[in-house]
Amino acid sequence: MATATGVRYLLTLGRWRRGLGVAPQSRALAALVPGVSQVDNKSDFLGKRPHRRHPGILRLPHVRLPQALADAAQLLVLESSMPNVEKQVQALTNYLWSRHLPVEPEELQRRAVHLEKKFLENPDSPQTEEKLCGAVLHALRRTTYHWQELSYNEGLSLVYMAARLDGGFAAVSRAFHEIQSRIPEFQPQTLMDFGSGTGSVTWAAHSTWGQSLREYMCVDSSAAMLDLSEKLLKGGLESGKPYVPGVFFRQFLPVSPKVQFDVVVSAFSLSELPSKAHRTEVVQTLWRKTSHFLILVENGTKAGHCLLMDARDLVLKGKEKSPLDPRPGFVFAPCPHELPCPQLTAHKPLACSFSQAYHPITFSWSLYPYLRTRSQRRKSSRW
C-alpha cells in the first residue's frame, strides 16, 4: 500500500446549491456531515478522540486501480524498449515534486531593476551600459528558477504513466468520492478532462459514475499522451474494444461556449502552463465549460497550493459564471469556507494537502512497493 501524500484538490459547485434550496449566503452543503444533523465545534463533542476523526472528514478506503488498467500499464512497460525506465521514472518524479512556478515577467523586471541598482552602487561593478546589462543578465540566470515546459513525446509519456498513473487515479478518486458521498443523487452524464494525460480521470470517473456517464472528453495537447491513454483503454493494444465506452480524444478545447459538461476536471495540468495569464484564461474557460462541478487537482506542494488558491479566488470573485450561465460559483470541498486561506496568510505559509492511500502498480523494479517510508514514497511518486 502506498499513500498519495500531499495531493491538493478543490471542487467548486454551481447548480446543485440552488437546486436543493440552499440560501445564497449559506454554505450548508459544504458543512453537512453524513449521519450528523448538527455539529457544534465549540462543544466537546469529540471527547478524547483526535481531531483527525472529526465526523466531517470524509475518508476513502485504500484505492485499487481497475485490474484492466493495471494490466495494460504493466504490458506497455514490459513491451517498451526504453533503457533504464526505473531511473527515468525516479528522475521525473523528483523533478515534478520539486518544480516551482514559472517566474512572471513583472517579477523578472523587478529583480533586474534591483540588481542594476546594486551594481551601480558598487564602485567595482561594470560601468558601461553593455557590460552592466550583461552582468545583470548573468546574475538573473544564476538566481532565477528556470521553468521549462515538458514536451510529452512517446517515451516521456510512458515514463509519466509509470510514475503517476496509480497516484493520479487515487487523488481524483478521492475528489469524486467527496461529491458522491455528499450528493449521492448527482448522476453526471458528461465529463471533460483538461490535460487528460494517461486518462486516469476517465477511469476514476467510470469507477464512480459508470452507470450514468455516457461521454468522456479527453483534451491534451500531446498526441503521444492521447495515443497512450487510448492504448490503456484497449488493454495496452493498438486495436480492440475500449474498456470504457464513450471516450473521445481532442488536442484542443471545444470552442463553442454552448458546449458544457456536467463535470470538468483539471488534474496536475495548471502547473504545466507557462504563466499566470495562461492559467487565468484556462480556469475561466474551464469554469464556463461546466454545468455543475469544476474539479482542480495539483501536487500538495506550496506551488500547487498557491495555484489552487489563485484559481479559487478567480472563480469566487467572478461576478457571473458567463453571459450564458450567470449562476455564481462557490467552494464545495474540501475547504469549509470561502475566506482567504489562513495557510497562506500565516507567518510561515504552509501547503494545505490531503493524503489518499492506494495500492501501487507493481512493475518489474518494484521489489518492495508496500514497505516504503513516507519520504521514499514521495520520491517515487507515491505522493
N, C-alpha and C positions, 0 to 999 in steps of 0.2 A: 504494500500500500504506500502511496505517496501523497503528498499534500500540495494543493495548488496555493502555495503561500504568497500572500501579497497581491492577490487579484483584486482590483478595484472596479466596481461596476456601478452604473447609475441608470435608473429607469425613470422615464417621465411619461405622464399619462394625460390623455385628453378627454375622450368622450365618456369613459366609464364614470367619471366623477359626477357629471350631470345626470347620466342615465340612472344612477342609483339615488338621486335626490339629495345629494350632499351639498350643503350651502357652500358658496364660493370661498368664504373665509375659513372654512373648516378643513382640517387635514385628517379627518377621521379614518379614511381608508388606509392611510399610511401608518396609523397607530393602532388599528384593530388587532387584537390578539385572538387567534382561534381558540375557542373554549373559555375565554375570559371576557366577561362583559365589560367590566371597568377595572382599570389598574391604577391605583393611586401610588405614584412613585415616591410620595413623601412619607408614606406609612412603611412599616417594617414587614411588608407582605412577603419579602424574600426570606425573612428569617435569617438563618445562618447559611443559606445557600449562596454561593458566589454569584456575582453579577452576570457572569457569562451564561448562567442558567436562567436569566430573565425570560419570562414566558413570551415576550415579544420578539425574541430572537428565533427566527426560523432556521431549521437545520436540515440538511440533505445528507442522507447516508452516503457511504463511500460509493463514488460513481464508477461504474464499469462501462467501458466502451462497448457498443454492439459488437458481437463476435465477428460479424461480416466485415466491419470496419477495421478491427484489429488484424484480422487475417489478410485483408487487402494490403494494409500498410506493411506487414511483415513480408508479404510476397514481393512488393515493389522494391523494398530494400534488398531482399535476397537476390533478386534478379539484376540489381544495379551493378554496373562495372566500375563504379566510383571507388577510388582507393581511399583508405583511411576515413571511412564515413564517421566512425565514432569520434575521431579528433575534430572533424569538421562540425559535428553536432555540438560538441562541447564548446568549440570556439564561437559558434553562432549564438549559443545560449548565453555565454558570458557577455558577448557583445550586446545583445538585446537587453539584458538586465542592467548593463552599465551605461546604456545610452541616455544622453541628455537631450533636451530640446534644442533645436537649431537657434542660434543667436539671431535676433531680429536686426534688420538694417539700422534702425534707430539706435539700438544699443551699441552696435559696432561704431556708429558715428560718434556717440558719446564717449566711448573708450578711446577712439582716435584723437578726439579733441583733448581729452585728459592727458594722454601720452605726449601729445605735442607740447602742451603747457609744461609738462615735467622736463622734456628735453630742452625747451627754451630757457628754463630756469637753471639748467646745468651749464656752466661755462665750458665744460669739456665736450658738450654734445655737438653734432654736426651743425654748421652754420648756414650752408647753402640750402636753398629750398628743396633741391633734388635729393640731397643727402638726408635732410630732415624727413622727407616723405618716405624714403627708403628705410630709415631707422624706425619710424612709426609702424610701417607695414610689417617689418621684421618682428617687432615687439608684439603686434597683434596676432601674428601667426603662432608665436610661442605661447601666448596666454589665452587664446580663444579656442573653445571646443570646436572641432572640425566635424560637423554633422554631415553625413553622406547618405544619399538616397540609395536604398538597396534595389538592385535590379534582379528580379527573381527569374532567372533562366531555369532550364530543366534541372540542372544539378543543384542549384541553391534551393529550388522548390522542394526537391526530395529531402535535402538536409533539414529544411524548416519543418517538413512533415514529421520526420523522425524526432525532431527536438520538441515540437509543441503541439502535435495533434491531440495527444491524450489530455494534457493540461488545459488546452484551449476548450476542448469538449466539456471538461469538468466545470470550468469557470462559467461558460454560457449556460450549462445545465442548471447551475446554482441560480442564475438570474431568472431563467424560465420558471424555476421552482417557486420563486417569490410570487410571481404572477398567478401561477396555478393554485398555490396554497391560499392566497388571499381572495382570488376571484375564480373559483372553480367553474363558474358558468361561462367564463370567457372562452370562446372556441374560435380562434382565428382561422381564416381561410387562405390568406395570402401573406407571404413574408418576403422581405428583401434583405439581403446580406451584403453590405458595402464593404469592399476589401475582403471578399469571401475566402481567399487563400485556399486552404486544403478542404474547405467545405464542412468544417466541424459544426458550424452553426446549423446547417441543414440537417445533419444527423441528430443533433441535440433537439432541434425543433420537432423532428419527426418522432423522436422518442417521447416527447412531451405531448404534442398535439397531432400526432399522426392520423388520428381518426377524422379530424376536421380540415387540416391543411390540404389544399389542392394545388397550390402554386408556390414554388420557391424560386426567387430570382437571385442568382449569384452574380455579383458585379465585382470584377477585379481587372485592373489594368494589365496584369501579366497573363499573356496567353498560355504560358507554361504552367502557371498555377491552375488555370481553368482546366487545362488538359489533365493535370494530376488529380484534381478533385473529381473530374468525370470518371477517371480510371478507378478511383476509390469507390465510387458509386457502383461500378461494374465489377467489383471483386478483384481489382488490380489488373484487369484485362482491357484490351483496346476496344473490344466489342462485347456485347452481351446485354442482358436486361438489367437496368438500374435497380438497385436495392430500394431506392426511394423514388417513387414516380412523381412526375410534375415538376422536375427541376430544369430550369433554363439558365443559360450562361450568357453574360454580356461583358464587354470591356468598358462600357460607358453607362452612366446613369440614364434612366428614361427621361427624355426631355420634357414631355408634356406635364404641366402642373396638375392636370386632372388625374394622372396615374398615381394612385395611392395604394398602400399596403396596410393590412391590419397591424403588422409588426415590422419594424425596421431595426436592423441591428448593425452596429459597427464595432467589431471586436479586434482590438490591437491594430487599428488602422489609422486613427488620428495621429498617432506618433510617427506614422510614415509620411506625413505631409510636411512640406519644407518651410512653412511659415504660419504665423498666427492668422494672417489674412486668408490663406488657403483653408485653414481649419474652420474659421468663421463661416466661410462660404459653404463648406461641406456640411457643417452642423445645421445651418439654416436650410439647406436643401433637403437633408435627411428629415428634419422636423416637418417640412412641408409634405414629405412623401408618406408620412404615417397618418393613419386614421385613428389609431389607438395608442400604441406604445412605441417609444424610441428607446432602445437599449444600447448603452455605451459601455464598453469594457476595455480596460487598459491594465498594464502592469501596475502592481501595488508599490511603485516607487514614488519618490517626490515628483518626478517629471510626470508620471501617469496621473497622480492625484491632481496636480495643477491643471493638466489637460481637461480632466473631467469637471473640475470646478469652474473652469472658464466656459465649458460647454453648458453646464448647469445654469450659470448666470446669464448666458446668452439667450437660452430658451425662456428663463423666467422673466427677464427684463423685456422681452419682445411684447409689444403692445397687442399683437394679434398673431395667430398662427400663420395665416396667409389671407389674401383677399378672398380666396375661395373657401377658406375654413377658419373663421375668426375665433374659434374656441381657444381660451387661454390654456397654457400648459402648467403642470405642477409636478413636483417630485413625488414619485410613488414609493420607491425604495432604493437603497437601504437607508438613506438619510431620513430622520424623523422630523425634519423641519426644512424651511426654505430660507433660513437666515444665513449670514456669512459663515463660512466654515471655521469653527474655532481652532481646528488643527493648523490652519494657515495663518491665523492671527496670533497664535501663541508666541511666546518669546523665542522658543526653538521649534519652528514649524516641523511637523511630523506628517508622514504619509498615512492616510486612512486606508486600510486594506482589510481583506477578508480571506479566510483560508477554506479550501474545499478539498477533502481527502478523495483520492481516486486510485484505481488500480492501473499502473502504467503498462504500456505495451512492452512486452519482453522481446527485445531484439537480440541478436547474437552476442553483443557485447555486454548485455545487461545481466551480469553474473549474480549481483545481489540487489535486485531492484527494491526489495522491501526492507533493507537494513540501512538505508542512507540516513544520515543526520539531516536536520532541517537545513543547515547551510549547504551541505552537499546536494540535497535535493534542489535547492535553488540554483546552484551552478549547473545542474544537469537537467534543467527545465522541469523540475518537479516543484514548481512555484510555491 
